Amino acid sequence: MHAACGGRARRRGRTSRANGRDGDDGHDPRRCQRGVVPVLLRRRRDHRHRRQPPGRGPGAPGAVGPPGRGPDRAVGRSRARRTPGPADRFHRTTHRMRHPVPAGGRTDATAHRRTHSCASDVAKAEHARGLRAGWSVLRERPALAWLVGGFVVSNLSLGLVQAATPVIVVQQLGHSTGSVGLIWSAAAVASLLAVAACRGAISRWGLWPVGALSATVAAGACLAVSQATTYSTYLVLVALLMAGEGGLTVVLRTLRSHLIPARVFGATLALTILLLLAPFPLAGLLVAAVPADRLGQALGVCAVVQALALAVTFARLRTLPGLRPAHP
């Protein structure tokens, strides 16, 4: 500070000498100590106090340190803390948007586990909500519910035939395992032909006549399969059974596309598929539990149950709206 004051005095002395006036160098120690220096110190202190936030001055409650110093100087800082302005808040907000911090200050691994846990909980809730939506659709549309129920019973007989055919062909009819493959090849061709024929038949006669005819063929073929004694007869009857099942599948899928709303189609479709596949594990358990010489009788019982279920189903569907559309 003395240097600054002396510098100004020397400049004034040079100016006086340049103007032709004699004088000293202008340095007055008493003036520096009594006038200029205290004013500069006071201005600096007042400026620092004005920049402090409210309640942070030397006389504020909780302030520490000697008088004349703010709390920031007391804890070892050289300057008072500046109050953030709009520009600072804008930059802080943009930084947080570009570099988000995990909730609660968690580490990346913790946040990752929490995100996966929340995602799994949401998936479970969505799955439960989807199943409830599927059940509600089946309750609101009895035509679809009746057809699905009849198809479930029919699939029990179909699964039993599929599981018991190798045992019946090899042990009772005396043929090789290659003959079993030939049976299912013929059944697949018959099923494809039935699916192709049902397209035009439904467009011409409607869903109910085609469905009733397919159910009759499937039930009659299943009853006859349980009584077959030759390989050729067994092959033809299994092919007829699969052709009837193919026609029923076309009817079911066409009815589903007409009755299920688009917003819950996925949930209802998943539920119906689960119901239709449920009898197949049960059929495998029956084949494993029943002796080989009693498989024909078990198949006959299942065929009778299938015939009754399909008869009741299509008798009920005749009085319900839903099988009336002329186009799939």
DAQUI-V614771 format. One record per helix or strand. SS is the DSSP state (H for helix, E for strand). FROM is the first residue (numbers start at 0). TO is the last residue. If there is no record, write none. Layout:
ss:from:to
SS:FROM:TO
SS:FROM:TO
//
This chain:
ss:from:to
H:1:17
H:28:50
H:70:73
H:85:97
H:102:104
H:107:139
H:141:171
H:176:204
H:206:224
H:230:258
H:261:288
H:291:316
//
